[in-house]
Amino acid sequence: MAADPGISNERTALAWQRTALSLVAGSAIIARLGVEDAGLVIVVLLAVAAALGLWVFVESSARYRHSHGARRRPRGRGGRAAFTLMAATALIAVGELIVLLR
């Protein structure tokens, strides 16, 4: 009897995608609200954070395809997506601190 693979791959991919889109949306909102106070600095910081969030979104699709059977990459991901999420979150926090301190 074959093991039921379930839908854990789909749920994981969707969770990564929701998190990435939340980062992109959060970056856009904070940039819009903070541009008057902090100027171009916050726009640049949060544009980088949004780009990192978009990369995580694309990477989550590749991760799903990899674990769903299309095995295009012979090796694991090595934690790059988690590190990228952390970096994007840190950039958003720095941008918000800049706005709060001005």
The first five atom37 places (N, CA, C, CB, O) and aatype in JSON, in Angstrom:
{
  "aatype": [12, 0, 0, 3, 14, 7, 9, 15, 2, 6, 1, 16, 0, 10, 0, 17, 5, 1, 16, 0, 10, 15, 10, 19, 0, 7, 15, 0, 9, 9, 0, 1, 10, 7, 19, 6, 3, 0, 7, 10, 19, 9, 19, 19, 10, 10, 0, 19, 0, 0, 0, 10, 7, 10, 17, 19, 13, 19, 6, 15, 15, 0, 1, 18, 1, 8, 15, 8, 7, 0, 1, 1, 1, 14, 1, 7, 1, 7, 7, 1, 0, 0, 13, 16, 10, 12, 0, 0, 16, 0, 10, 9, 0, 19, 7, 6, 10, 9, 19, 10, 10, 1],
  "atom_mask": [
    [1, 1, 1, 1, 1],
    [1, 1, 1, 1, 1],
    [1, 1, 1, 1, 1],
    [1, 1, 1, 1, 1],
    [1, 1, 1, 1, 1],
    [1, 1, 1, 0, 1],
    [1, 1, 1, 1, 1],
    [1, 1, 1, 1, 1],
    [1, 1, 1, 1, 1],
    [1, 1, 1, 1, 1],
    [1, 1, 1, 1, 1],
    [1, 1, 1, 1, 1],
    [1, 1, 1, 1, 1],
    [1, 1, 1, 1, 1],
    [1, 1, 1, 1, 1],
    [1, 1, 1, 1, 1],
    [1, 1, 1, 1, 1],
    [1, 1, 1, 1, 1],
    [1, 1, 1, 1, 1],
    [1, 1, 1, 1, 1],
    [1, 1, 1, 1, 1],
    [1, 1, 1, 1, 1],
    [1, 1, 1, 1, 1],
    [1, 1, 1, 1, 1],
    [1, 1, 1, 1, 1],
    [1, 1, 1, 0, 1],
    [1, 1, 1, 1, 1],
    [1, 1, 1, 1, 1],
    [1, 1, 1, 1, 1],
    [1, 1, 1, 1, 1],
    [1, 1, 1, 1, 1],
    [1, 1, 1, 1, 1],
    [1, 1, 1, 1, 1],
    [1, 1, 1, 0, 1],
    [1, 1, 1, 1, 1],
    [1, 1, 1, 1, 1],
    [1, 1, 1, 1, 1],
    [1, 1, 1, 1, 1],
    [1, 1, 1, 0, 1],
    [1, 1, 1, 1, 1],
    [1, 1, 1, 1, 1],
    [1, 1, 1, 1, 1],
    [1, 1, 1, 1, 1],
    [1, 1, 1, 1, 1],
    [1, 1, 1, 1, 1],
    [1, 1, 1, 1, 1],
    [1, 1, 1, 1, 1],
    [1, 1, 1, 1, 1],
    [1, 1, 1, 1, 1],
    [1, 1, 1, 1, 1],
    [1, 1, 1, 1, 1],
    [1, 1, 1, 1, 1],
    [1, 1, 1, 0, 1],
    [1, 1, 1, 1, 1],
    [1, 1, 1, 1, 1],
    [1, 1, 1, 1, 1],
    [1, 1, 1, 1, 1],
    [1, 1, 1, 1, 1],
    [1, 1, 1, 1, 1],
    [1, 1, 1, 1, 1],
    [1, 1, 1, 1, 1],
    [1, 1, 1, 1, 1],
    [1, 1, 1, 1, 1],
    [1, 1, 1, 1, 1],
    [1, 1, 1, 1, 1],
    [1, 1, 1, 1, 1],
    [1, 1, 1, 1, 1],
    [1, 1, 1, 1, 1],
    [1, 1, 1, 0, 1],
    [1, 1, 1, 1, 1],
    [1, 1, 1, 1, 1],
    [1, 1, 1, 1, 1],
    [1, 1, 1, 1, 1],
    [1, 1, 1, 1, 1],
    [1, 1, 1, 1, 1],
    [1, 1, 1, 0, 1],
    [1, 1, 1, 1, 1],
    [1, 1, 1, 0, 1],
    [1, 1, 1, 0, 1],
    [1, 1, 1, 1, 1],
    [1, 1, 1, 1, 1],
    [1, 1, 1, 1, 1],
    [1, 1, 1, 1, 1],
    [1, 1, 1, 1, 1],
    [1, 1, 1, 1, 1],
    [1, 1, 1, 1, 1],
    [1, 1, 1, 1, 1],
    [1, 1, 1, 1, 1],
    [1, 1, 1, 1, 1],
    [1, 1, 1, 1, 1],
    [1, 1, 1, 1, 1],
    [1, 1, 1, 1, 1],
    [1, 1, 1, 1, 1],
    [1, 1, 1, 1, 1],
    [1, 1, 1, 0, 1],
    [1, 1, 1, 1, 1],
    [1, 1, 1, 1, 1],
    [1, 1, 1, 1, 1],
    [1, 1, 1, 1, 1],
    [1, 1, 1, 1, 1],
    [1, 1, 1, 1, 1],
    [1, 1, 1, 1, 1]
  ],
  "atom_positions": [
    [[0.84, -1.18, 0.0], [0.0, 0.0, 0.0], [0.89, 1.24, 0.0], [-0.96, 0.0, 1.22], [1.77, 1.38, 0.85]],
    [[0.66, 2.14, -0.94], [1.46, 3.35, -1.07], [1.03, 4.37, -0.02], [1.32, 3.94, -2.49], [-0.14, 4.46, 0.33]],
    [[2.0, 5.13, 0.45], [1.7, 6.18, 1.43], [1.0, 7.34, 0.76], [2.99, 6.66, 2.14], [1.32, 7.71, -0.37]],
    [[0.04, 7.92, 1.45], [-0.68, 9.07, 0.93], [0.19, 10.31, 1.09], [-2.05, 9.26, 1.67], [0.54, 10.68, 2.21]],
    [[0.56, 10.97, -0.02], [1.44, 12.14, 0.08], [0.75, 13.34, 0.7], [1.96, 12.51, -1.28], [1.41, 14.25, 1.2]],
    [[-0.59, 13.37, 0.68], [-1.32, 14.49, 1.28], [-1.13, 15.77, 0.5], [0.0, 0.0, 0.0], [-0.69, 15.77, -0.65]],
    [[-1.45, 16.86, 1.15], [-1.33, 18.16, 0.49], [-0.35, 19.07, 1.23], [-2.7, 18.84, 0.4], [-0.42, 20.29, 1.12]],
    [[0.55, 18.46, 1.96], [1.49, 19.29, 2.74], [2.37, 20.15, 1.83], [2.37, 18.4, 3.61], [2.7, 21.27, 2.21]],
    [[2.75, 19.66, 0.65], [3.55, 20.47, -0.26], [2.79, 21.71, -0.71], [3.98, 19.64, -1.47], [3.35, 22.81, -0.78]],
    [[1.51, 21.52, -1.02], [0.7, 22.65, -1.46], [0.53, 23.67, -0.33], [-0.67, 22.17, -1.95], [0.64, 24.87, -0.56]],
    [[0.26, 23.19, 0.87], [0.08, 24.1, 2.0], [1.37, 24.86, 2.3], [-0.37, 23.33, 3.25], [1.34, 26.06, 2.59]],
    [[2.49, 24.17, 2.23], [3.77, 24.83, 2.49], [4.05, 25.89, 1.43], [4.91, 23.81, 2.52], [4.46, 27.01, 1.76]],
    [[3.84, 25.56, 0.17], [4.07, 26.53, -0.91], [3.16, 27.74, -0.74], [3.83, 25.87, -2.28], [3.61, 28.88, -0.91]],
    [[1.9, 27.5, -0.41], [0.98, 28.63, -0.22], [1.38, 29.48, 0.98], [-0.45, 28.11, -0.03], [1.23, 30.7, 0.93]],
    [[1.88, 28.86, 2.03], [2.32, 29.64, 3.2], [3.5, 30.52, 2.85], [2.69, 28.7, 4.37], [3.54, 31.68, 3.24]],
    [[4.46, 29.99, 2.11], [5.6, 30.8, 1.68], [5.14, 31.94, 0.78], [6.64, 29.93, 0.94], [5.62, 33.07, 0.91]],
    [[4.22, 31.65, -0.12], [3.74, 32.68, -1.03], [2.97, 33.77, -0.29], [2.86, 32.07, -2.11], [3.12, 34.96, -0.6]],
    [[2.14, 33.39, 0.68], [1.42, 34.4, 1.48], [2.39, 35.27, 2.25], [0.43, 33.72, 2.46], [2.21, 36.48, 2.34]],
    [[3.41, 34.66, 2.82], [4.39, 35.42, 3.58], [5.13, 36.39, 2.68], [5.38, 34.48, 4.27], [5.33, 37.55, 3.04]],
    [[5.54, 35.92, 1.51], [6.25, 36.79, 0.57], [5.37, 37.95, 0.11], [6.72, 35.99, -0.64], [5.83, 39.09, 0.05]],
    [[4.12, 37.68, -0.21], [3.22, 38.75, -0.63], [2.93, 39.72, 0.5], [1.91, 38.16, -1.15], [2.74, 40.92, 0.26]],
    [[2.89, 39.22, 1.73], [2.71, 40.12, 2.88], [3.89, 41.07, 3.01], [2.54, 39.31, 4.17], [3.71, 42.24, 3.32]],
    [[5.09, 40.56, 2.78], [6.28, 41.43, 2.83], [6.23, 42.49, 1.73], [7.55, 40.59, 2.68], [6.54, 43.66, 1.98]],
    [[5.84, 42.09, 0.54], [5.76, 43.06, -0.56], [4.71, 44.12, -0.25], [5.43, 42.34, -1.89], [4.95, 45.31, -0.43]],
    [[3.54, 43.69, 0.21], [2.47, 44.64, 0.53], [2.87, 45.54, 1.69], [1.18, 43.9, 0.86], [2.63, 46.75, 1.66]],
    [[3.47, 44.97, 2.72], [3.93, 45.76, 3.86], [4.97, 46.78, 3.45], [0.0, 0.0, 0.0], [4.95, 47.92, 3.91]],
    [[5.88, 46.37, 2.58], [6.9, 47.3, 2.09], [6.27, 48.46, 1.35], [7.9, 46.58, 1.18], [6.66, 49.62, 1.54]],
    [[5.31, 48.16, 0.5], [4.66, 49.21, -0.28], [3.9, 50.18, 0.62], [3.71, 48.6, -1.3], [3.93, 51.39, 0.42]],
    [[3.21, 49.64, 1.61], [2.42, 50.49, 2.51], [3.33, 51.38, 3.35], [1.53, 49.62, 3.43], [3.09, 52.58, 3.48]],
    [[4.37, 50.8, 3.92], [5.28, 51.59, 4.75], [6.02, 52.63, 3.91], [6.29, 50.67, 5.47], [6.24, 53.75, 4.37]],
    [[6.41, 52.25, 2.7], [7.07, 53.23, 1.82], [6.13, 54.39, 1.5], [7.54, 52.55, 0.52], [6.54, 55.55, 1.51]],
    [[4.89, 54.07, 1.23], [3.92, 55.12, 0.9], [3.68, 56.05, 2.08], [2.6, 54.5, 0.45], [3.58, 57.26, 1.91]],
    [[3.58, 55.48, 3.27], [3.3, 56.3, 4.45], [4.54, 57.04, 4.96], [2.75, 55.44, 5.55], [4.41, 58.09, 5.59]],
    [[5.72, 56.51, 4.68], [6.94, 57.11, 5.22], [7.73, 57.96, 4.26], [0.0, 0.0, 0.0], [8.74, 58.54, 4.66]],
    [[7.32, 58.05, 3.01], [8.1, 58.78, 2.02], [8.18, 60.27, 2.34], [7.51, 58.57, 0.63], [9.18, 60.91, 2.04]],
    [[7.15, 60.82, 2.93], [7.17, 62.25, 3.26], [8.13, 62.54, 4.4], [5.77, 62.74, 3.61], [8.77, 63.59, 4.42]],
    [[8.23, 61.62, 5.36], [9.09, 61.83, 6.52], [10.55, 61.49, 6.25], [8.59, 61.01, 7.67], [11.44, 62.22, 6.67]],
    [[10.8, 60.39, 5.56], [12.17, 59.91, 5.4], [12.72, 60.09, 4.0], [12.24, 58.47, 5.76], [13.93, 59.95, 3.79]],
    [[11.89, 60.4, 3.05], [12.37, 60.67, 1.7], [12.76, 59.42, 0.93], [0.0, 0.0, 0.0], [12.18, 58.35, 1.1]],
    [[13.75, 59.59, 0.09], [14.17, 58.54, -0.83], [14.83, 57.36, -0.13], [15.12, 59.12, -1.85], [14.82, 56.25, -0.66]],
    [[15.4, 57.58, 1.04], [16.09, 56.51, 1.76], [15.12, 55.36, 2.04], [16.69, 57.04, 3.07], [15.45, 54.19, 1.81]],
    [[13.95, 55.68, 2.54], [13.0, 54.62, 2.87], [12.47, 53.94, 1.62], [11.85, 55.19, 3.68], [12.19, 52.74, 1.64]],
    [[12.32, 54.68, 0.55], [11.84, 54.08, -0.7], [12.85, 53.06, -1.21], [11.58, 55.17, -1.76], [12.47, 51.98, -1.66]],
    [[14.13, 53.39, -1.15], [15.17, 52.47, -1.61], [15.21, 51.23, -0.72], [16.54, 53.15, -1.63], [15.24, 50.11, -1.23]],
    [[15.22, 51.42, 0.61], [15.23, 50.28, 1.53], [14.06, 49.35, 1.29], [15.22, 50.77, 2.96], [14.23, 48.13, 1.24]],
    [[12.89, 49.92, 1.16], [11.7, 49.09, 1.03], [11.53, 48.53, -0.37], [10.49, 49.88, 1.42], [10.86, 47.51, -0.55]],
    [[12.12, 49.18, -1.37], [12.12, 48.59, -2.72], [12.98, 47.33, -2.73], [12.65, 49.61, -3.77], [12.63, 46.34, -3.37]],
    [[14.1, 47.37, -2.02], [14.94, 46.17, -1.89], [14.18, 45.08, -1.13], [16.27, 46.51, -1.17], [14.22, 43.91, -1.53]],
    [[13.49, 45.45, -0.06], [12.7, 44.48, 0.7], [11.6, 43.87, -0.17], [12.08, 45.14, 1.95], [11.36, 42.66, -0.1]],
    [[10.95, 44.68, -0.98], [9.91, 44.17, -1.87], [10.5, 43.23, -2.92], [9.17, 45.34, -2.55], [9.91, 42.2, -3.24]],
    [[11.66, 43.59, -3.46], [12.32, 42.71, -4.44], [12.69, 41.37, -3.8], [13.58, 43.39, -5.01], [12.54, 40.32, -4.43]],
    [[13.16, 41.4, -2.56], [13.48, 40.16, -1.87], [12.2, 39.33, -1.65], [14.17, 40.45, -0.52], [12.22, 38.11, -1.78]],
    [[11.12, 40.0, -1.31], [9.84, 39.3, -1.14], [9.37, 38.66, -2.43], [0.0, 0.0, 0.0], [8.85, 37.54, -2.42]],
    [[9.55, 39.35, -3.54], [9.17, 38.77, -4.83], [10.05, 37.57, -5.17], [9.27, 39.83, -5.93], [9.57, 36.59, -5.73]],
    [[11.34, 37.65, -4.82], [12.22, 36.51, -5.05], [11.77, 35.3, -4.24], [13.67, 36.87, -4.69], [11.78, 34.17, -4.75]],
    [[11.36, 35.52, -3.0], [10.87, 34.42, -2.17], [9.6, 33.83, -2.78], [10.6, 34.91, -0.72], [9.41, 32.61, -2.74]],
    [[8.76, 34.66, -3.35], [7.55, 34.17, -4.01], [7.91, 33.24, -5.16], [6.7, 35.35, -4.52], [7.34, 32.15, -5.29]],
    [[8.84, 33.66, -5.99], [9.28, 32.84, -7.12], [9.97, 31.57, -6.63], [10.23, 33.63, -8.04], [9.73, 30.48, -7.16]],
    [[10.79, 31.7, -5.62], [11.5, 30.55, -5.06], [10.51, 29.54, -4.47], [12.49, 31.0, -3.98], [10.75, 28.33, -4.55]],
    [[9.42, 30.0, -3.87], [8.45, 29.07, -3.3], [7.79, 28.23, -4.4], [7.37, 29.83, -2.5], [7.48, 27.06, -4.19]],
    [[7.59, 28.83, -5.56], [7.05, 28.06, -6.69], [8.05, 27.01, -7.15], [6.68, 28.98, -7.86], [7.68, 25.87, -7.45]],
    [[9.31, 27.39, -7.2], [10.35, 26.43, -7.59], [10.48, 25.33, -6.54], [11.71, 27.13, -7.79], [10.68, 24.16, -6.88]],
    [[10.37, 25.69, -5.28], [10.44, 24.71, -4.2], [9.28, 23.72, -4.31], [10.41, 25.41, -2.83], [9.47, 22.52, -4.11]],
    [[8.09, 24.22, -4.63], [6.94, 23.33, -4.77], [7.15, 22.36, -5.93], [5.65, 24.14, -4.98], [6.93, 21.16, -5.79]],
    [[7.57, 22.89, -7.08], [7.81, 22.02, -8.23], [8.87, 20.97, -7.91], [8.25, 22.84, -9.45], [8.75, 19.81, -8.31]],
    [[9.89, 21.38, -7.17], [10.97, 20.46, -6.8], [10.44, 19.33, -5.92], [12.09, 21.22, -6.08], [10.76, 18.16, -6.15]],
    [[9.65, 19.66, -4.93], [9.18, 18.65, -4.0], [7.94, 17.91, -4.51], [8.88, 19.28, -2.67], [7.55, 16.89, -3.94]],
    [[7.32, 18.41, -5.57], [6.12, 17.77, -6.11], [6.46, 16.71, -7.14], [5.21, 18.82, -6.72], [5.57, 16.0, -7.61]],
    [[7.71, 16.58, -7.5], [8.07, 15.5, -8.41], [8.84, 15.94, -9.63], [0.0, 0.0, 0.0], [9.38, 15.09, -10.34]],
    [[8.91, 17.23, -9.91], [9.61, 17.69, -11.1], [11.11, 17.8, -10.87], [9.06, 19.02, -11.54], [11.82, 18.14, -11.81]],
    [[11.6, 17.56, -9.74], [13.01, 17.49, -9.3], [14.0, 18.05, -10.31], [13.37, 16.06, -9.0], [14.76, 17.3, -10.94]],
    [[14.0, 19.33, -10.46], [14.91, 19.98, -11.39], [16.25, 20.32, -10.76], [14.29, 21.24, -11.94], [17.25, 20.49, -11.46]],
    [[16.27, 20.43, -9.44], [17.51, 20.75, -8.75], [17.98, 19.52, -7.98], [17.33, 21.96, -7.79], [17.22, 18.94, -7.21]],
    [[19.22, 19.13, -8.19], [19.71, 17.92, -7.52], [20.0, 18.12, -6.04], [20.94, 17.43, -8.2], [20.12, 17.13, -5.32]],
    [[20.13, 19.34, -5.57], [20.49, 19.56, -4.17], [19.42, 20.4, -3.48], [21.86, 20.25, -4.06], [18.53, 20.96, -4.13]],
    [[19.51, 20.49, -2.18], [18.55, 21.25, -1.4], [18.74, 22.75, -1.55], [0.0, 0.0, 0.0], [19.66, 23.21, -2.22]],
    [[17.85, 23.5, -0.93], [17.86, 24.95, -1.05], [18.85, 25.62, -0.08], [16.47, 25.5, -0.81], [19.31, 26.72, -0.36]],
    [[19.16, 25.0, 1.02], [20.16, 25.54, 1.92], [19.72, 26.72, 2.77], [0.0, 0.0, 0.0], [20.57, 27.42, 3.32]],
    [[18.44, 26.97, 2.91], [17.97, 28.03, 3.77], [17.99, 29.42, 3.18], [0.0, 0.0, 0.0], [17.84, 30.4, 3.91]],
    [[18.18, 29.54, 1.88], [18.24, 30.86, 1.26], [16.93, 31.62, 1.39], [18.61, 30.74, -0.19], [16.93, 32.83, 1.62]],
    [[15.81, 30.93, 1.23], [14.51, 31.61, 1.3], [14.26, 32.14, 2.71], [13.37, 30.67, 0.88], [13.77, 33.26, 2.87]],
    [[14.57, 31.35, 3.71], [14.37, 31.81, 5.09], [15.27, 32.99, 5.41], [14.64, 30.67, 6.08], [14.84, 33.94, 6.07]],
    [[16.51, 32.95, 4.95], [17.42, 34.07, 5.16], [16.92, 35.32, 4.44], [18.83, 33.71, 4.69], [17.01, 36.42, 4.97]],
    [[16.41, 35.14, 3.24], [15.9, 36.27, 2.47], [14.68, 36.89, 3.15], [15.53, 35.84, 1.05], [14.55, 38.12, 3.18]],
    [[13.8, 36.06, 3.7], [12.67, 36.6, 4.46], [13.14, 37.39, 5.66], [11.74, 35.48, 4.9], [12.6, 38.45, 5.97]],
    [[14.15, 36.88, 6.34], [14.7, 37.58, 7.5], [15.3, 38.92, 7.08], [15.76, 36.71, 8.21], [15.09, 39.93, 7.75]],
    [[16.04, 38.92, 5.98], [16.66, 40.17, 5.51], [15.61, 41.19, 5.1], [17.59, 39.88, 4.34], [15.74, 42.37, 5.41]],
    [[14.56, 40.74, 4.42], [13.5, 41.66, 4.01], [12.77, 42.22, 5.22], [12.51, 40.96, 3.07], [12.44, 43.41, 5.26]],
    [[12.51, 41.38, 6.2], [11.86, 41.85, 7.42], [12.74, 42.86, 8.16], [11.53, 40.67, 8.35], [12.24, 43.85, 8.68]],
    [[14.04, 42.6, 8.19], [14.97, 43.54, 8.84], [14.99, 44.88, 8.09], [16.39, 42.94, 8.89], [15.04, 45.93, 8.73]],
    [[14.96, 44.85, 6.77], [14.94, 46.1, 6.0], [13.66, 46.89, 6.28], [15.06, 45.81, 4.49], [13.69, 48.12, 6.41]],
    [[12.54, 46.2, 6.38], [11.29, 46.88, 6.72], [11.38, 47.5, 8.11], [10.1, 45.9, 6.64], [10.93, 48.62, 8.32]],
    [[11.96, 46.77, 9.05], [12.11, 47.3, 10.42], [13.02, 48.52, 10.44], [12.66, 46.21, 11.36], [12.72, 49.5, 11.13]],
    [[14.12, 48.49, 9.7], [15.02, 49.64, 9.63], [14.31, 50.83, 9.0], [16.3, 49.29, 8.83], [14.45, 51.96, 9.47]],
    [[13.54, 50.58, 7.95], [12.78, 51.66, 7.33], [11.78, 52.28, 8.28], [0.0, 0.0, 0.0], [11.63, 53.5, 8.32]],
    [[11.12, 51.45, 9.05], [10.15, 51.97, 10.02], [10.85, 52.74, 11.14], [9.32, 50.82, 10.61], [10.34, 53.76, 11.6]],
    [[12.01, 52.26, 11.57], [12.79, 53.0, 12.59], [13.22, 54.36, 12.08], [14.02, 52.19, 13.01], [13.21, 55.34, 12.82]],
    [[13.61, 54.42, 10.81], [14.0, 55.71, 10.23], [12.83, 56.68, 10.28], [14.49, 55.52, 8.77], [13.0, 57.85, 10.62]],
    [[11.64, 56.2, 9.94], [10.46, 57.05, 9.96], [10.15, 57.5, 11.37], [9.26, 56.32, 9.36], [9.82, 58.67, 11.6]],
    [[10.24, 56.58, 12.33], [9.91, 56.91, 13.72], [10.91, 57.89, 14.34], [9.87, 55.64, 14.56], [10.52, 58.71, 15.17]],
    [[12.17, 57.81, 13.95], [13.19, 58.66, 14.56], [13.31, 60.03, 13.92], [14.52, 57.97, 14.48], [14.01, 60.89, 14.44]],
    [[12.66, 60.25, 12.82], [12.73, 61.57, 12.17], [11.65, 62.47, 12.69], [12.61, 61.46, 10.66], [11.55, 63.62, 12.27]]
  ]
}
